[in-house]
Amino acid sequence: MEIFPGRRSGLNFINYQDSRPIYEQIVERYKMLILKEVLSPDEQMPSVRKLAMELSTNPNTVQRAYMELERQGFLYSVRGRGSFVSSSAGVLQDKKREEL
C-alpha cells in the first residue's frame, strides 16, 4: 500500500523547521487528503509502524496523530485490522465547512 496514492513517497510533507509538532503536521496532511477526497471512505490507512518508518519518526508520534484524527472523526479503527478513513459523510462535510 502506498502512503500517498499516485506518489512514490510522501516524505516531503514533514517540515522540521516548523514550530508545530510532527504529529500535528501529520494530522493536517491527512485531513487535507481526506477532505479533498484523495483518500476514499473506508480506505485502510498505512499501519502505524509502516508510516513511522516512511517518515523516519517514532511510532508513538504516528499513533498520536491517528488518535487525534479518530477523535476528530476522520478515522475509525478496527481492533486487529488497523485504521480506516471514516465513511461518515456528514462529519466530513461539517469538517469541510469548518476548514473553509
Backbone as a chain_set.jsonl record, in Angstrom:
{"seq": "MEIFPGRRSGLNFINYQDSRPIYEQIVERYKMLILKEVLSPDEQMPSVRKLAMELSTNPNTVQRAYMELERQGFLYSVRGRGSFVSSSAGVLQDKKREEL", "coords": {"N": [[0.843, -1.177, 0.0], [0.537, 2.177, -0.846], [1.738, 5.107, 0.738], [0.881, 7.669, 0.04], [-1.412, 7.95, -2.409], [-0.633, 7.613, -5.86], [1.842, 8.671, -5.662], [5.286, 8.054, -5.09], [6.421, 8.465, -2.622], [5.665, 10.13, 0.437], [7.299, 11.716, 1.887], [8.024, 14.364, 1.874], [6.347, 16.098, 3.268], [6.8, 16.655, 5.94], [7.983, 19.174, 7.881], [10.767, 20.101, 9.363], [11.603, 22.522, 10.325], [9.356, 23.791, 11.041], [7.38, 25.107, 13.66], [5.34, 23.673, 14.733], [4.404, 20.575, 16.271], [5.418, 17.33, 15.02], [3.385, 15.394, 14.933], [1.105, 16.982, 14.65], [1.515, 18.038, 12.119], [1.264, 15.727, 10.601], [-1.419, 15.114, 11.129], [-2.714, 17.365, 9.957], [-1.964, 17.035, 7.268], [-3.193, 14.566, 6.562], [-5.868, 15.204, 7.069], [-6.306, 17.094, 5.064], [-5.947, 15.457, 2.784], [-8.09, 13.708, 3.101], [-10.32, 15.446, 3.108], [-10.107, 16.513, 0.556], [-10.763, 14.337, -0.814], [-8.839, 12.566, -1.742], [-8.149, 10.359, -0.376], [-10.235, 7.645, 0.013], [-13.496, 6.979, 1.498], [-13.574, 4.487, 4.01], [-11.134, 3.473, 3.219], [-8.136, 1.782, 3.924], [-5.721, 2.903, 6.2], [-2.132, 3.427, 6.249], [-0.204, 1.205, 8.288], [0.702, 2.033, 11.671], [3.365, 1.505, 12.263], [4.474, 1.215, 9.67], [4.031, 3.769, 8.5], [5.496, 5.328, 10.291], [8.071, 4.385, 9.771], [8.333, 5.196, 7.078], [8.261, 7.955, 7.367], [10.383, 8.374, 8.965], [10.134, 8.669, 11.763], [9.1, 8.471, 15.212], [7.067, 5.702, 16.16], [5.169, 6.289, 18.159], [4.573, 8.946, 17.685], [3.168, 8.859, 15.257], [1.039, 7.262, 16.096], [-0.163, 8.99, 17.912], [-1.026, 10.996, 16.161], [-2.883, 9.527, 14.608], [-4.731, 8.911, 16.613], [-5.696, 11.463, 17.197], [-6.851, 12.144, 14.726], [-8.856, 10.24, 14.702], [-10.336, 11.047, 16.932], [-11.305, 13.452, 15.953], [-13.025, 12.552, 14.051], [-12.218, 11.77, 11.515], [-11.015, 9.334, 11.083], [-11.494, 5.825, 11.796], [-11.011, 2.998, 13.899], [-10.359, -0.512, 13.737], [-10.079, -3.151, 15.783], [-7.255, -5.165, 15.556], [-7.197, -4.963, 12.808], [-6.643, -2.389, 11.859], [-6.488, 1.148, 10.993], [-8.949, 3.21, 9.433], [-10.303, 5.338, 6.851], [-12.904, 7.477, 7.715], [-16.278, 6.855, 6.875], [-18.348, 8.461, 7.288], [-20.22, 10.675, 5.921], [-21.549, 13.014, 6.682], [-20.116, 14.005, 8.885], [-17.655, 14.52, 7.671], [-18.393, 16.444, 5.779], [-19.165, 18.522, 7.48], [-16.684, 19.055, 8.608], [-15.348, 19.968, 6.348], [-16.676, 22.383, 5.883], [-15.906, 23.76, 8.187], [-13.186, 24.027, 7.703], [-13.14, 25.817, 5.62]], "CA": [[0.0, 0.0, 0.0], [1.284, 3.421, -0.901], [1.403, 6.06, 1.783], [0.114, 8.684, -0.652], [-1.748, 7.421, -3.73], [-0.103, 8.315, -7.014], [3.202, 9.16, -5.389], [6.137, 7.018, -4.531], [6.683, 8.729, -1.211], [5.106, 11.366, 0.969], [8.24, 12.177, 2.896], [8.298, 15.79, 1.798], [5.399, 16.965, 3.954], [7.249, 16.984, 7.294], [8.886, 20.319, 7.88], [11.439, 20.088, 10.659], [11.77, 23.896, 10.783], [8.043, 24.227, 11.507], [7.301, 25.085, 15.124], [4.307, 22.71, 15.139], [4.889, 19.2, 16.45], [5.3, 16.464, 13.85], [2.078, 14.731, 14.892], [0.14, 17.943, 14.122], [1.741, 18.113, 10.68], [0.67, 14.506, 10.046], [-2.874, 15.294, 11.219], [-3.137, 18.339, 8.941], [-1.789, 16.455, 5.927], [-4.225, 13.566, 6.311], [-7.156, 15.894, 6.997], [-6.381, 17.666, 3.729], [-6.14, 14.375, 1.816], [-9.443, 13.172, 3.273], [-11.286, 16.463, 2.686], [-10.016, 16.641, -0.908], [-11.19, 13.026, -1.316], [-7.726, 11.784, -2.279], [-8.351, 9.103, 0.339], [-11.652, 7.285, -0.061], [-14.104, 6.437, 2.714], [-13.282, 3.085, 4.335], [-9.804, 3.078, 2.756], [-7.249, 1.48, 5.047], [-4.55, 3.75, 6.382], [-0.919, 2.653, 6.49], [-0.028, 0.864, 9.7], [1.497, 2.991, 12.441], [4.777, 1.157, 12.097], [4.892, 1.491, 8.289], [4.102, 5.217, 8.298], [6.629, 5.822, 11.091], [9.301, 4.074, 9.022], [8.362, 6.056, 5.889], [8.511, 9.339, 7.77], [11.553, 8.38, 9.848], [9.732, 9.247, 13.037], [8.747, 7.498, 16.233], [5.696, 5.185, 16.031], [4.281, 6.98, 19.095], [4.163, 10.186, 17.03], [2.127, 8.487, 14.296], [-0.111, 6.811, 16.878], [-0.811, 10.195, 18.451], [-1.717, 11.631, 15.034], [-4.045, 8.697, 14.291], [-5.709, 9.081, 17.695], [-6.301, 12.783, 17.023], [-7.729, 12.047, 13.557], [-10.023, 9.464, 15.117], [-11.099, 11.91, 17.833], [-11.961, 14.472, 15.139], [-13.999, 11.914, 13.171], [-11.682, 11.494, 10.189], [-10.635, 7.922, 11.027], [-12.001, 4.893, 12.793], [-10.106, 1.854, 13.98], [-10.922, -1.832, 13.956], [-9.065, -3.911, 16.509], [-6.628, -6.246, 14.821], [-7.201, -4.707, 11.368], [-5.996, -1.115, 11.57], [-7.256, 2.39, 10.934], [-9.61, 3.408, 8.148], [-10.907, 6.644, 6.644], [-14.307, 7.468, 8.112], [-17.231, 6.955, 5.767], [-19.437, 9.312, 7.759], [-20.23, 11.84, 5.027], [-21.99, 14.199, 7.42], [-18.996, 14.501, 9.69], [-16.645, 15.077, 6.774], [-18.92, 17.685, 5.21], [-19.054, 19.535, 8.533], [-15.268, 19.401, 8.729], [-15.023, 20.774, 5.17], [-17.19, 23.734, 6.122], [-15.057, 24.372, 9.213], [-11.893, 24.342, 7.104], [-13.31, 26.962, 4.719]], "C": [[0.888, 1.24, 0.0], [0.822, 4.358, 0.208], [0.531, 7.172, 1.193], [-0.151, 8.188, -2.053], [-1.168, 8.275, -4.846], [1.287, 8.877, -6.818], [4.011, 8.029, -4.799], [6.349, 7.216, -3.043], [6.073, 10.054, -0.789], [6.027, 12.004, 1.984], [8.411, 13.683, 2.936], [7.33, 16.654, 2.585], [5.78, 17.278, 5.389], [8.282, 18.102, 7.183], [9.504, 20.416, 9.274], [11.734, 21.496, 11.181], [10.452, 24.475, 11.294], [7.993, 24.12, 13.027], [6.247, 24.106, 15.631], [4.916, 21.331, 15.326], [4.616, 18.362, 15.201], [3.925, 15.81, 13.789], [1.011, 15.683, 14.348], [0.287, 18.1, 12.614], [1.13, 16.895, 9.984], [-0.852, 14.637, 10.03], [-3.353, 16.225, 10.108], [-3.033, 17.769, 7.532], [-2.899, 15.447, 5.617], [-5.617, 14.184, 6.271], [-7.346, 16.463, 5.595], [-6.658, 16.583, 2.687], [-7.548, 13.786, 1.903], [-10.475, 14.173, 2.762], [-11.271, 16.672, 1.177], [-10.37, 15.333, -1.616], [-10.097, 12.288, -2.097], [-7.762, 10.402, -1.635], [-9.846, 8.838, 0.409], [-12.186, 6.812, 1.285], [-13.843, 4.936, 2.82], [-11.947, 2.581, 3.786], [-8.901, 2.855, 3.965], [-6.036, 2.403, 5.035], [-3.317, 2.862, 6.518], [-0.821, 2.318, 7.98], [0.848, 1.923, 10.367], [2.977, 2.744, 12.197], [5.288, 1.523, 10.7], [5.024, 2.992, 8.051], [5.27, 5.813, 9.076], [7.952, 5.557, 10.369], [9.432, 4.981, 7.805], [8.744, 7.485, 6.232], [9.752, 9.489, 8.645], [11.239, 9.079, 11.167], [9.335, 8.125, 13.991], [7.309, 6.997, 16.02], [4.708, 5.853, 16.99], [3.754, 8.296, 18.507], [3.027, 9.912, 16.058], [0.866, 8.041, 15.036], [-0.872, 8.0, 17.443], [-1.606, 10.916, 17.355], [-2.983, 10.854, 14.677], [-5.134, 8.851, 15.359], [-6.434, 10.425, 17.562], [-7.253, 12.782, 15.818], [-8.995, 11.259, 13.88], [-10.927, 10.314, 16.023], [-11.89, 12.956, 17.05], [-12.95, 13.877, 14.134], [-13.509, 11.605, 11.771], [-11.329, 10.023, 9.996], [-11.464, 7.126, 12.022], [-11.062, 3.705, 12.79], [-10.89, 0.586, 14.257], [-9.818, -2.661, 14.589], [-8.56, -5.081, 15.674], [-6.557, -6.03, 13.32], [-6.537, -3.397, 11.001], [-6.939, 0.059, 11.596], [-7.757, 2.609, 9.517], [-10.179, 4.82, 8.081], [-12.395, 6.535, 6.961], [-15.202, 7.615, 6.891], [-18.419, 7.825, 6.142], [-19.43, 10.622, 6.972], [-20.622, 13.115, 5.763], [-20.867, 14.823, 8.214], [-17.969, 15.168, 8.785], [-17.123, 16.372, 6.128], [-18.844, 18.816, 6.229], [-17.617, 19.999, 8.671], [-14.835, 20.257, 7.552], [-15.458, 22.218, 5.386], [-16.34, 24.464, 7.154], [-13.731, 24.826, 8.623], [-11.978, 25.576, 6.206], [-13.493, 28.191, 5.541]], "O": [[1.859, 1.331, 0.751], [-0.356, 4.385, 0.561], [-0.461, 7.565, 1.806], [0.791, 8.017, -2.828], [-1.206, 9.504, -4.788], [1.845, 9.495, -7.725], [3.487, 7.161, -4.101], [6.446, 6.248, -2.288], [5.984, 10.988, -1.586], [5.577, 12.754, 2.85], [8.895, 14.225, 3.93], [7.484, 17.875, 2.57], [5.124, 18.112, 6.012], [9.296, 17.986, 6.494], [8.83, 20.772, 10.24], [12.079, 21.656, 12.352], [10.442, 25.539, 11.913], [8.502, 23.161, 13.608], [6.245, 23.744, 16.808], [5.847, 20.961, 14.611], [3.701, 18.651, 14.431], [3.353, 15.682, 12.706], [0.098, 15.239, 13.651], [-0.706, 18.276, 11.908], [0.549, 17.018, 8.906], [-1.497, 14.31, 9.034], [-4.303, 15.899, 9.396], [-3.912, 17.994, 6.7], [-3.476, 15.474, 4.53], [-6.466, 13.727, 5.506], [-8.419, 16.331, 5.007], [-7.502, 16.764, 1.81], [-8.128, 13.408, 0.885], [-11.408, 13.79, 2.055], [-12.306, 16.974, 0.582], [-10.29, 15.229, -2.84], [-10.385, 11.493, -2.992], [-7.442, 9.4, -2.274], [-10.624, 9.701, 0.814], [-11.432, 6.306, 2.116], [-13.891, 4.216, 1.823], [-11.655, 1.389, 3.876], [-8.904, 3.645, 4.91], [-5.419, 2.641, 3.997], [-3.432, 1.686, 6.862], [-1.305, 3.072, 8.825], [1.627, 2.612, 9.709], [3.741, 3.678, 11.954], [6.383, 2.066, 10.553], [6.01, 3.444, 7.469], [5.958, 6.704, 8.578], [8.843, 6.406, 10.362], [10.52, 5.484, 7.523], [9.462, 8.145, 5.48], [10.125, 10.601, 9.018], [11.976, 9.954, 11.621], [9.251, 6.962, 13.595], [6.423, 7.799, 15.727], [3.526, 5.972, 16.665], [2.631, 8.708, 18.797], [2.036, 10.642, 16.032], [-0.245, 8.401, 14.647], [-2.103, 8.004, 17.447], [-2.718, 11.387, 17.593], [-4.038, 11.452, 14.465], [-6.32, 8.912, 15.036], [-7.641, 10.51, 17.789], [-8.34, 13.356, 15.888], [-10.076, 11.579, 13.386], [-12.149, 10.288, 15.882], [-13.006, 13.309, 17.429], [-13.642, 14.62, 13.438], [-14.303, 11.214, 10.916], [-11.343, 9.522, 8.872], [-12.05, 7.674, 12.956], [-10.392, 3.437, 11.792], [-11.931, 0.6, 14.914], [-8.752, -2.848, 14.002], [-9.341, -5.878, 15.156], [-5.928, -6.819, 12.616], [-5.925, -3.296, 9.938], [-8.04, -0.014, 12.143], [-7.099, 2.253, 8.539], [-10.497, 5.425, 9.105], [-13.062, 5.599, 6.519], [-14.917, 8.402, 5.987], [-19.389, 7.914, 5.39], [-18.717, 11.562, 7.322], [-20.076, 14.183, 5.486], [-20.695, 16.042, 8.208], [-17.471, 16.251, 9.093], [-16.334, 17.3, 5.949], [-18.497, 19.944, 5.88], [-17.355, 21.191, 8.831], [-14.039, 21.18, 7.724], [-14.708, 23.154, 5.109], [-16.081, 25.659, 7.009], [-13.208, 25.878, 8.991], [-10.994, 26.299, 6.052], [-13.655, 29.282, 4.994]]}, "num_chains": 1, "name": "protein.A"}
